[in-house]
Amino acid sequence: MTTYYSEEVIQSVIDANDIVDVTSGYMTLKRVGNSFKGKCPFHNEKTASFTVSREKQLYHCFGCGAGGNVITFIMEMEKLPFMDALKFLAARVNMVLPEKQNQQEDHQAYEKKKRLYELHRQTANYYYKILKTTPSAREYLSQRSISQETIREFGLGYASEDWSRLTDFLVTKGFTLTEMLDSGLVLASESKRHYDRFRDRIMFPIVNPRGQIVGFGGRLMTTGQNGPKYLNSPETPIFSKSYELYNLNHCKNFLDDGQILIVEGYMDVISLYEKGIKNTVAALGTAFTPFHGKILERYANEVIIAFDGDSAGKSATEKAMNILKKTSLNVKILNLPSNEDPDSFVQKYGQQGFLDAVAKALTIVEYELGLLKKHNDLSQTDGRLRYGNEAINVLKQLETSLEVDYYSKMVAGETGINQEVIRREVMRSKKRPDNPVQLVESTHNVVTPQKIPRAYQNAQEVVIRYCLKNPEIIDDVPIDFLTDSFYQELISVLLEKRKTGSRIEVNQIMSHFEDSKEVKKLVEFMMNEDEVSRSDYHDALEIMNRFYNEAQLDRLSEQIKRESTTGNDDEVARLTNQLIEIKKMMKENGRH
């Protein structure tokens, strides 16, 4: 696996985070012999089959097959990509990860970010305490039906109307004016006087997926107040509005069905959360970006755009929809009435009413066809024809003939145009078939996957397991006997480690494999407590040798037949000698 950090850096993070300590923070583990066991967090089970080994620093579920090291565990539990999981674990133990080539610059950059995170944490606590002592702010949240539990959950607060109250507070906490200005929470006037960015606003801490506060959003409580309704932190070394999604830190824990709702504002998120709808995120006062789309791909397989029903919301919906079209996500649109937003809708119709509306969310094609119908009078012939032509352009984006069939029938029913005419026009414009032929290079493996007997597969597994426990014998393993590319690569990695004299660490070996199935297989081998004796290992080698040689005989026989038909007697003689030698060797081994 190619990462920005060296194997040594990654290993140092792993070494500093004991896997039992980390996993026990998410589940209850009980010691059973030399291991720890609990109910698997990745699937429902009645009997504990999730095993954690402190000695091996690995986990494995014997029920669902999940497995890996402390980094893969955090990736799964926190829904983080590899690099973010590494940073999460480094931050957990206060480790400095290098970001630049100069070590001193690395440390300075790390310390600056560390101070900014702490400044934001202290500020969030400050705003939260001020809210408690400000009746008007508490009353505002109460009128919005926000409970005290939700206030605590989101760390909501209040910025007083005083010009420098936060600034004065941060000074008492030891922060410099430079640090305050870098945070964007404090500003400087032309006369060099310093004042708070946020004043007389309900405050919403913005928390990244790793649980760190990186910025704030502030909302006015009345329309008569000066300034924009919403005000956000500016871009800083730890915060970018184009990258962060509000509430992703909570939302990622409520994605059992793989669906995320995207709304426009903080209050939409919080009102839905209050009503038990917790799989919701919001962009931070800026247009939805391709970065947001990429982030959502990590967590969900379906997103529902639930923007406001007014004209601005419709415009934002189209922009977000066009960005999300380019992702692998299934995208739907919740078409709210023009006078509603998710907050007002859920307040009016409750949780079930909102969920019923979500269940009726439109596909992108349905939504786009709906927009076309609004601009064409289908009661008139020219309106129907214009709509039909425009609809065909929409249907061109469909991937399968099944979808084309379905929607062309819909358009035919709305326009009176023959369905086959619509379908033919759509298919004519498509540049490629639904199921293009995949050209696959032919292989000449000695043993093809279809011909590998179960005994041969089992023997290879025994050899691999023995090698992992006894790396000193890796030089003797005949790689040609291995039919699985994963096994071949694994032995090659182990051999390379042996040649360089490096200590063989299972976590470093894992870093060479990107395929999650291969990682799980490796962990399964390492966590298997059944002993493989030296006798088992040699028996397995004998089995592999026999099947390998039998495959060689089949290959040579086919080549001899082929060369005989062409009259190439010299080549036939050479191949026949090879075949005789292999048969002789197999007889001597008593394995014919």
N, C-alpha and C positions, 0 to 999 in steps of 0.2 A: 504494500500500500504506500503510495507516494504522499508524504505529508511535508509540511514546512519544517517540522521539527525532526531532529535526528533521533535514531533509535535510543541513544543514551538519554536524551531529554525525556522521551516518552516513558522509558523504563524508570527514570527517577520519579516521575509523577505516580506511576503504578506502585513503586516501592513505598512511597510516602502515604498511600491510601490503602490501608488494610481492607481487603474485600469483605471480611466479616463485619467490621465496623461500619462500612458504607452500606451494605445490604440490610443490616439490622436496623438502619435508620428508616427503612421503608416497610419492614415486615418483622414478624416475630420468628426468631430462630431458636432452636433448641439443640444443644450439643448431643450428638449421637456418635459415640466412639471418637474418632479423630476428625469428624466432620460436623457440620451444623445443618439442620433440616428445618424446613418450613413449607407452608402452602405456596405454590408458585404464583407470583404476581402477574404472570403473563397469560394464564388461563385458569378457568374455574375448576377446582378439584376439591374432593372431600378428604382425601388422604395425602399427607405431605409427601411430595416427591421431588421437591426443590432442594438440592444439596449444594452447600458451599464448603470449599476446602481452604483452610487457612494455609496449610502447607504448600498447596499448589497455586493458591491465589486465583482460583477458578470457581465458577458456578455451573451447574448443569441440572436441568429438569428432566427426569427420566419419564415424565408423562408427555410433555409436548416437544421435547428436544431442544428447548432454548438453552443456550450456553455461551460462555465467554469469560472475559476478565472484568476487572472493575470498570474499565472504560466502556465496554459494550453494555454493561449493566446500566450505567448512567445514560448512555445513548438511548436505550429502550425505555427506561423509567421516566426520564426527563424529556424524551422526544427531541434529542439534540443530535446534530451531526457530529462527526468525530472530533473536529477541531474545537467545537464549543464544549463538548464533553470533557476534553482534555483541559480546557481552561477552567471549567467548573471544578474539576478535581484539584487543579493547581491552586485555585482560589480557596478551596476548602482547607488546605494546609498552608496557606500563605506562601506559596512558592512563586518565584519570579520566572516567568517564561520569556526567553529571548525573543525580541521582535526586530532588532536591528543587528548589524554586524559588530558594532562597538559595544562592548560589555557595559561600559560606564553609561552610554546613552540608553542601553536597554534598561538599566536599573533606574535611571532618572525618569524615563517614560513610564515605567511600571509604577514608581512611587507617585508620580503626578496623577495617574489614573486612580491609584489606590486612595489618594487623598480626596479626589473628586467623588468617588463612590461614598466615602465616609461623610463628606460634606452633605451630599444628597440624603444620606440616611439620617443625619442629625436634623436636617431641614424638615424632612417628613415627620419626624417625631415632634418637632417644634410646631408645625402647622396642625398636627393632630391635637396637641395640648391646647392650642389657641382655640380650636373649634369647641372644645369642651367648655370653655369659659365665655363663649360668644352666643347668647340666646338667639339672636336673629339668624345666624348661620344654622344652628341646630333646628330652628323652626322651619327654615327653608327646606332642609333635607326631609324633615318629617312630613311637610306638605307634599313632597315628591314621593312619599311612601317608601323612603329608604330607612330600613331598620338599623338599630345600633350594631347588630351583628354584621350587617353588610358594610357599615362604616368602618368597623374594625378590619374586616376581611380585605377591603380595598385601601385601608389606611387614609381615608378621606380626611381633609383638614380645612383650615381657613387661614388666609393671609389677611392680616388686619389692614385697616386703611392708613396706618401710620407709614410715613415715608421710608424710615430706616430701621424698623423694629427687627427684621430678620438680620440685617447687616450687623446691628449691635449684638444680637444673639450669637452670630457666628464668630465675632471677635472674641467673645467670652469663651468660645470653644477652641480658641487657638488658631483659627484659620486666618491666613494673610489676605490682604486686599487683592493681591494678584490671583490667589486661588478663587476668591469670590467672583472676580471678574471673569475668570476662565470658565466658571460654572454657568455663567449667563444669568444667575439668579440675582446678581447685583450689577447695577449699571453706574456709569460715571457721567455727570453732566459736563457741559463745556467749561464750567467754572471748577471742575475737578471735585465736585461734591458727589458723594456716593449715595445711592438710594435703591430700594427694593424694586425688582421688576414686577412682582405680583403684589397687588394691593386690593383689599376688599373683594376677594374672590374665594369661591369654594375651590379647594385644591385637590387635584387628582395625581397622586404619584404614578409615574410611568415606570413599570418594572420589566426588565428583560427576562427572557426564558430561564436565565440562571439565578433569578431571584434578586438581582441588584437593581436598586433605584437609579435610573439614568437621567430622569428629567421630570418635569411637571406640566400639567395642563391646568389652567385656571379659568373658572366660569363666573361671569357676573350673575348676581342673584335677581336683579331687576332690570327691565329694559331702559329705565331712565338713567342708569349709570353711564359714565363716560368710558370710551374704549370699546374694543371689539368684544363680542359676546364670549368668545373663547380666545385665550392667549396661551401659547405653548413655549416651552423652553427653546432657546436657539440651538443651532448645531454646536456641539462641543466634542472634545476628544472621546467622550463616552456615549454620545447620543446623536442619532441621525433620524429625523422624522421619516425619511424615505425608506428606512429599513425596519424600524420598530413597529409593532402592532400592539395596541392597548389590550390588555387582559390575556395575551397569549400565555403568560405565566400561569394563569388559572385554567384557561381554556384547554390547554394540552392534556389536562388530567381528566377531561370529560368527553373523550372522543371514542367511546365504545363503538359507535356506528360509523366512525370515520368522516363525520360531517361537521363543517364549521360554518357559522353564520357571520357574514361581514356587514357591519352597520357603520353609520357615519360618526356617531358621537359617544362621548364618555357616558352620558346619561342613558343612552340607548342600551349600552352594555350593562350598566348597573341595574336598570329597571328590569331587564330580562333576567339577569342573575338573581335579583330579588324574587322573581316569580318562578325560579327553579330552572331557567333556561341558561345553561352555563357554558355552552360551546360557542361563545360569541367573541369576536374581536372587532376592533375599530382602527381605521387609519388615523393618524395623529394630525388632524387639521390640515392635511395636504392631500394632493391627488394620489389615488391608488397607483402604485408603481410596479414595474416588472420585478423589483426586488421582493415586494410583498407577495407576488405570485409565486416566486421561487420558495419563499419561506413556507407558504401554505402547503406547497407540494410535499414538504417534509412531514407534515402532520396529518393531512387529510387526503381523502380520495374524492370528496365532493364538497363544493362550497356553494352557499346560497347568498346571493347579493340581496341585502335587505336595507336598501337606502330609503331616504325620505320620499314620500309620494309627490312632492312638489316638482316644479320644472327643473330646479337646480339638482334635486335628487335624481331625476330621470337622466339628466345630462351626465352626472357622475356615474350612474349605472352603466350607461353605454360605454364610457371610457374604461371602467373597470372590467366590463364584459369583454371588450376587445383585447385587453391585456391578458385576461385569464383564458381566452381562447387558445393562446399559444402555450399553455401549460398542459400537463397530463390530467388535470382535474376535470371531473364532471361538474359543469357549471349550470346553476339554475337561478332564476330571478323571482323574488317575492314582489309582486306587483301591488303595492299598497295604494289606497285611495289618495287623491291629491292633497287632502287635508290631514293626512296621518303620517306619523313616523313610528318606528318600532316602539318607542317609549309610550306614546299616547295610545297606540293600538293595543299593547299588552295591558295597559291600565284600564282600558275600556272593555276589552273582551277576555282578559285573563290568560292564564297559561294555555289552557286547552284551545281557546279561540285562536291564539297566535300559532300554536302547533298545527291546528287545522289549516290555517293559511299557508304555513310552510309546506304541508303535505301537498298543497295545490300549486306549489311554485312552478313557474314555466321553464321549459328548456330554452336555450338560446334561440333556437329556430322559432319556437312558438312566440317568444317575446318579439323577435324581429318581424315576424309576419303580422303580429298585432300592431306594431308601429306602422307598417305599410298600410294596413286597413284603415288606420286613422287618417291617412293622407289621401285615400282614394274612396270615392263614392261607389260602393258596390251595387247600388241600386241602378246605376247607369252603365250602359254597355262599354263606353270608353273607359270608365273607372275600373270595371272588371278586367278588361284587357290590359290596362296599364298595371294593375295589381298583379295579374298573372305573369307578365314579363318580369316585373321586379321580384316576384316570389321565386321565379326560376333562378335568378341570381343568388338568392339566399340559399336555395337548396343545393347549389353547387358545392357548398362547404361540407356537405354530408359525406361521411366516410364509406358507408355501406349501402348496397342496393336495397336492403331491408328498410333503412331509414328513408331512402328516396321514395320507395313504394308507399310508405306510411304517409309522408307529408305531401306527396303529389296527389294522393287520394283526398287529403284534407283540402288542398288548394282547388282541386277539381270540384269538390262539393260547394266551395264558396263562390266559384266563378262560372260554373257550367261548362268549362273547357274540358275536353276529354282527358282522362287521367293518363292515357298512354302517350298523348301528345306532350303533356308536361314532363312525364318521365323520360321520354325520348330526348327532349331538349336538354334536360339536366344531364343525362348520361353522355350525350354527345359532347358536352363541354368539359367533361371530366378528363383529365390528362392521363389517368392511370386506372387500371382495374381495381376492384375492391380487394382482390386477393392475388397480388402479383406473384409470379413464379419466383421462388427463391433458388438461385443457382448455388449449389453446394459443391465444393471441391471434393473429388474422390480421394479416399484415404487408402493406404496400403498397410494398415496395421497387421501385425502377425495374427492377432486375435481380435476380431471385431466384437463390439459390445453385444451383438445378438448371439454370439457363439460362446460367450464366457460362461462356463458351468459355475454353479453355486459353490462347489468345493474350491474352485480357483479363486473366487471372490473372497471367500472366508479365509483362505490361506494368506492372501495379500493383506487382509486386515490384521491377522495375527502377527505377520512380519512387521508391519508398521507399528503396532502397539509395542512390540518388543524393542524396536529401535528407539522409540521415544523414551522408554525406561532405561535402555542400555545404549547410549549414543556411541560408545566405543566400538561397536560392531558395524556401524553404518557403512564403513568402507567396503564391507564384504557383501552388501546387498546388491544383487544384480538388477539394476534399474530396468533393463530390457524385459524382465519378467513381469513388470508392473503394467497393467492395462489401463489403469485409471490415471488421467493426466494430473489429478490432484495429488495422488500418491507419488507420482514421478517428481512433481515440483517440490513436494514436501521433503523427499529424500535429497533432492538437489540442494535445497536450502540448508538442510542439516550437514551435508557434505561440505558446503561452503564455509559454514561455521567451524567445522572441524579443521579445515585447511588453514583458516586464519588464526586458529588457536583461541577463538572466542568461546566464552562460556555459553552453553546452549540454554537460553531462557525461553520458556514457552510463550511468554508475552511478545517477545521479539519475533518468534516464529509466526505468531498470529498476525503480526503487522504486515506480513508478506501476502496475505490473502484478503481480497476484497469481497469475495462471494460469501454471504452470510451462511450458506449451507456448508461450505468448506470449513469455516470457522467453527460452526457447531459440531461438525464431524471430528475436527481436531480436539475440541474440548471433550467430546464424548469419549475419545480414545484415552485422554489424559485422566478423566474422572472414573474410568472403568476400573473397579477394584479387583476384578477377576485376574488372578496371576497368570502370566504367560511364561512358562518355564523355558529353559534353553532347549530342552527336548521338543517342546511344542514348536519352537521357532524353527528347529532343523527339520521337523516333520513338514511344516508349512513350506519351507524352501523346497523340499523334495516334491511336494504336490505341484508347486509352481513350475518347477523344472520339468516335470512330466508333461503338464498341459502345454507348456511353452514349446517343448520338443515335438509334441503331437501336432501342434499348430504349424511348426516348421515343416514337418513331414507333409502336411496337407498343402502347404504353399509350394514346396518343391515338386510334389506330384503334379500340381496344376501347371507349373512352369515346364516340367518335362513334356507333358502332353502338348503344350503350346509350341515348344521348340521342335517337337517331333513332326508336327504338321507342316513346319516350314523347312524341314530337311536339314536343320542345323545340328549335325551329328556331334561336333565337338562340344557344343554347349550342353547337349543332352548327356554326354559322357561326364562332363564336369558336375552337372547337377545330380546325376545318378550317384557319383562318388560321395557327394555331400549327404545324400539321403542314406546311403549305406553306412557312413560313419555315424550318423545320428542314431540309426537303429542299433548299431553295434554298441554304442555308448549306453543306450537305454537298456539293452540286454544285460550288460555288465552291472548296471545298477539294480537289476532285478525289478525294473518298473515298467516292463513292456505290457 
